[in-house]
Amino acid sequence: MPDCLFCQIVEGKIPAKKVYEDDDVVAFDDIQPQAPVHVLVIPKKHVATLNDLSPQDDAVAGKLFRVAAQLAKQRGIADRGWRATVNVNRDAHQLVFHVHLHLMGGRPFGWPPG
């Protein structure tokens, strides 16, 4: 998707502080962090929202969470706790329409969110 910000990051057209990358997934530090640790984990394949996932996307959707858990351990927040959030569409405050998981931690969070 040529006008998608995250697709441009995947393609290397827009710089990002990547903290993980493999054939399916890229993770990078959020440029407007909402916690001491705030990483975005995205599939390389463009999928606009969770509503648009197909059965062929099941493996990569699961991989987003596994990579987030791995990064939480690397960043030293796994034992205290961290949050994985996926916003879907405008009412949920999805700003970039490319599936992305927010990995956040390093501070206590309240409940309910939002």
N, C-alpha and C positions, 0 to 999 in steps of 0.2 A: 504494500500500500504506500505509494510515493509520498503522500502528505501526512503520514502517521509519524509522530515524533519518535515513538519507540522503535518503529521499523528503521528509521534513520539511524538510531543508536546501534541497532543490530548490524546495520550495513557499514557502520563506521563513519557515516557522513556527519554525525553530530557527536562530539566527545562526551564521554561519561567516565566516571571513576568506577570501572568494572572491578568487581570483587570475585566473580565466578563466571565461567563460560565453558560450555561444552557444545555438542552438536545441536542440542534442542533448546537450551535455556541460557539466558544471560541474567546476571544480577549486578546491580550497581547502586551506589549510595544515592539516596534521594537528595536533590538539590535544595529542598525546603524541609529539612528533617523536623519531625514532630516528637522525637525522642532522641536520646543520646546515640542509639543505634536505630537507623531507619534505612533499610535496604529495600529496593524494588526487585522482585524476581519475576521475569517475564519469559514467555515462550518466544522462540525466534520466529515461529509461524504467526502471522497476523490472524488474530481472532478478536473481534471487537469487544465482546462481553462474555461472561459466563453463559448467558442465554444462547450464545452462538456456538458453543462447544458441540462437537459431534462425537459419536463413539470412537472415531479414529483419534480423538484428542485425549482419550482417557489416560494413557500412559504419561503424556507430558503434563497433564493437569496434576496428576499425583506427584510427578517429579518436582513441580514447583514447591510443594510442601516439604519434600525430602531435602531439597537444596536449602530451603529456609531453615530447617532444623540443623543441618550441617553448618550453616553460617552462624546460627545462634550459638552453637558450641564453640566455633572459632572465635567469635566476638566475646565470649565469656558471659553470656546472658542466659544460657540454656537452663541452668539449675535454679536461678532466681525466678525466671518466668519471662515470657515474651508473648507478643500478640502477632497473629497472622490475620490480615484483613484483606478482603477483596470487595471493592465497591462495584456495584452493578447499576449502571445508568445514572442519569442526572440527579434524581432524588436522593441517591446514596452517595453523591458527590464524586462520581467517576468523572475525572477531568480529561484523561487520555483514553480514547476508545481503542485500547489494545489491552487484553487481559493482563493484569499485573497483581501480584501479591505484595502487600506491604508487610515486611518483617520489622517489627518495632520492639524495642526493649531498652533496658538500662535505667528505667524509672518505674515506679508503681503506676498502674492504670486504674481508673475508676470503672464502675459498672452501674448502670448500663452505659455503653459508649454513645457518643453523639449528642 
